Amino acid sequence: MSANRQRILPVEVCRRIIALMNDVKVEYDLLGHPPISESQATIACRKECGWTGAHCRPIMLKAKDRYHLVVTTCDCSINGRHFKKPFGTKNIRFARSEEIEEHSGCAIGSKGSLPPFLPGNRMVPHYFDLAILASENFMFFLAANTISVRIKSNDLYKLLTASGTKAFWFSRNTEERLDFFHHEELPRLRLSPPSCV
């Protein structure tokens, strides 16, 4: 970790996300559960509690010396080569656990404890799959794999706007490529959210 970077603890990330949801007046539900590390177990646990919708799959990628948070759903896949143009390089790889922890403030002892957005973090651009909006609800871990959050998918726009996060959206076109647009363009586009290709 660089000497000038202040360490943010997972509990602080949780606090920031809860505070943001309260400030923006987004309705949310919390679900405490045993630690979960596999996406199918996550889906089963939430389904058992009556939760349905899009399950978050956050992925941190490293491109040259920059980090990017890509957020899709558990049933969609991400290929780093699709991000060459927005990242400005072909040199893209998955971030290692220690890099994720350093740049997100989230302890990554197991997969999936990274939330879909990092309030106050303006150093890591966020890229969201438009497929998220195809479901009424959006579910994610609250910086730890023992707490799930459920919000209305459409409220994600309000949260990102209020957080000041540098955010982009992407959609999948018929050539199995991704089209990217800036967060502020979302209301004007009036796109029908696609499912995964």
Secondary structure by P-SEA (a helix, b strand, c coil): ccccbbbbcaaaaaaaaaaaaaaacccbbbbbbcccccaaaaaaaaaaaccccbbbbbbbbbcccbbbbbbbcccbbbbcccccccccccbbbbbcaaaaaaaccccccccccccccccccccbbbbbbcccccccbbbbbcccccbbbbccccaaaaaaaaaccbbbbbbbccccbbbbbcccccccccccccccc
